[in-house]
């Protein structure tokens, strides 16, 4: 098992985020939130593309019927395979933007928001279905971030970054309950940001200002640390045809002297085995 990172895409993303494997397209999707850009990367051919969005984009995920679902500043939008755009849910709130999002096992989108000033209680986590229905899941959030499910779908992991915790909920039928701490990030180790869950049920967490990705066992025990040459590590996901390579996004925003790889897309080949991620059912 490889422990070293490689540079997949040398870039200068202000706030690289949200790596997601698009199995249908054979490509990795990732974004630059503040640069309002959607990136794609084909790990087999090395082919890349970049497109801009009309406003800051917090997450992008594949749709089951083709196209993409976007968590945008002013709501959740749908981009069809022929590039036609429409709002699924449009709800602009001054001073608020979209952040991380994830697709649940039932194909619903769980999308987070936050205030630009990161004020406590200014963010939320909501569940969207393909018909445009929306349910508010959490409303007392500062920086809504990583969200993921256990292999059997019975648990949901969630991060509100300033808490320095990864929390876990019981999950069934699109509802969550019994929130409790799963793991805590100690002072000086950074803040938890994005997460992914692997086929063994381990939780991988990117550490903002922590220069690392950590893996926690299903029991919440730290069992692996991947150190990286950048401070602002934002998110991680397994990708590639066999879902064994861990892709990691990074950021430059707020750094007085960004390091050479800040804002690049990194990869750890053979890091583990990821779960097949569902597409948005809409």
C-alpha positions, 0 to 999 in steps of 0.5 A, a space after each residue: 500500500 502506497 503511503 506517498 502522494 503524487 501531483 495529479 493536477 498542478 493548479 492554483 485553486 483558491 479553494 479547491 474542494 469536493 473531489 467526486 468520482 463520476 463513474 459514468 463519465 470516467 472522470 474526477 469532478 472537483 471545484 474551486 469554490 471561490 474561483 467559481 470553477 468546475 474541474 474535471 480530470 481523467 486519470 487514465 488519459 490525463 485529460 482535464 477541463 475547466 468551466 466557470 459557474 455564474 456564482 460561487 459553487 460549493 459542490 458538484 455531483 453527477 446525476 443519475 440521468 446524466 448532467 450535474 447537480 450544483 450546490 450554488 451560492 443561491 440554491 441548488 441547480 441542475 445542469 443537463 447533459 446538453 448544458 441547459 441549466 435550471 434551478 431545483 431550489 432557489 433561495 438566495 440569502 445575503 451573506 450566505 453561500 453553499 459549501 460541501 454536499 454529498 449524495 446519500 444512498 437513496 440518491 438524495 442530495 445533502 447540501 450544506 451552507 455557511 455565511 461568508 463571515 463563518 458566523 455561528 448558526 449562519 449555516 445549515 444542512 438540508 436534504 434535497 430530492 429530485 422533485 425539488 422537495 427540501 427538508 431542513 436537517 440541521 439549522 444551527 451550523 457554522 461551517 457545514 462540511 464533510 458528510 458521508 455514510 457507512 457502507 450499510 447506510 445506517 450511519 451518517 458522519 458529519 462535520 461542522 468545522 469549528 467544533 473540531 469534531 466528526 459527529 455520527 448520527 443514526 440514519 434511516 429513511 432519509 432521517 437522522 437522529 442520536 447525534 454523538 461525537 465520533 472523533 475529535 481533532 486536538 488543538 494544533 492539528 487543524 480543523 476537520 473539513 471534507 470526509 469520505 468513507 471507505 469500503 471497510 467503514 473507515 472515515 478519512 478526514 482532510 485537515 484544514 491548517 493541519 497538512 494531513 489526511 487522517 483515517 479513523 476506524 469505525 470505532 473512532 480510533 485514529 489508525 493512519 495519517 497521510 502528511 502533505 506538503 500544504 497546510 490547507 487540505 480541504 477534502 478527499 475521495 476515492 476515485 479511478 476505475 477501481 476506486 483505490 486511489 485517494 484524491 485530495 483537494 487543497 487551497 491557497 485562500 488566506 495564505 500570505 505565502 502559498 506553498 508551491 502545491 497549494 491549490 493543487 489536486 493531489 493523489 495517493 495511489 493504492 490508499 485503500 478501497 472506496 465505496 461506489 458513490 450514488 448519483 443524484 436521483 434528479 
